[in-house]
Amino acid sequence: AGAEGSVSSLRSRAKAIDVATLQRALETLALHLEHLTAVTAWEDPIVTTAFVVACSAASFFLLFVPFPWAVLAAGLYAMRPPSFRVVPGPLENLLNRMPDKSEEYSRFMGGGAAAGA
């Protein structure tokens, strides 16, 4: 009976770890989507203007460059050696600077002093 209890305990711990990992992954996904929404919602006009210019440049690039060449260039860029990579990268750095809704969520969840303000 003791062995069955320990197996059950291990299974419940594994499920808890899986749920925690899933929760962290979903929080990260939601945060990235909030940042992307902030880019397109004119919350920071300079960043949104840069985003529109970059999208326009990408569309003109894809208009004049054959698609297989663009895919090849993107693949070579993705597989560049680690010594040529900039961490965290310009796109991720830009998105991390965008505002998110974490302060508003903390007020809704009973976040202490911010709730009374």
N, C-alpha and C positions, 0 to 999 in steps of 0.2 A: 504494500500500500504506500510505503514511503517513496518508492521509485516513481509510482504514478503521480504522486503529489509534486515531485521535483520536475517531472516532464511537463506537467500542467503549468507549473510556475514558470518554467523556461518558455513555454509557448505564450503565456500571457505577457512576459517581458518582451519577447520578440514582437508581438503585436503592438505593444506600447511604443517600441522603438520605431516600428514601421509607420505607425500613426504620427509620431513626432516628426519623422523624416518627411512624410507626405505634407504635414502642416507647414514645415519650413519651406518646402518647395512651392507650395501654393501661395505662401506669403511673399516669397521672392517674385513669383510670376505676377501677382497682383501689384506689387510695387513697381515692377518694370512696366506694366500696362498703365499704371497711373502716371509714370514719368512720360511715356509715349503720348498719352492723352494730353498732358500738360504742354508738350511740344506743339501739338496740333491745335490747341485751344487758345493760343495767343496769350498764355499766362506770362510768358517772357517774349516780348515782341522781337528782340534781337535774335534769339535762338530760333523762333518760328520763321523769321525771314531767312536765316541761314539754312534752315531745313527746306524751305520752298526753293531757294536757289540751288541747293544740292540735288533736290529731286528733279528740277528742271535740267541741270547739267547732266544728270544720269540719263534722263529721257533723250536728250540730244545725243549723248554718247551712244546709247543703244539704237538710235535712229540710223547712225552712220557706220557703226561697227557691226559686222556680222555676228549673230547671236552665238554661234559656236566659239568664236574668238573671245567673246566676252565671258563665256562660261570657262574657257581655258584660262583666261587672265584671272578670274575670280578663284579658280582652283589653285593656280600657282601662288596667288597671294595668300590663300588659306594655308597652304603647305610650306610657307617660308620657314627658314630655320628659326629656332627660338631666339638666337642672338639678334635677329632683325626685328623682333616683336617689341612693341611698346605696351607695357602693362600699366593700367588696365585698358588702354586703347582709347582713341579719340571719341568714338561713338559712345562707349560705355561711360567715359568720363563726362561727356555732355549730358547723357541721360541721368547720371547720378547727381548732377547739379540742379536738376529740375525739382520744383516743389512737389511734395506728396501730401497725402491727407492724414498722416500719422497723428498729428496733434489733434485734429478733429475726432479721430477714432478714439484717442485716449480720453477725451472729454466724455464721449458717449459710454465708454466702458468704466467710468468712475475713476478717472485719472487724478484725483486729489485736488490740488490747488487750482489747476487750470479750469476745473469744472465750475468754480465759483466766480470766475472772472468774466 
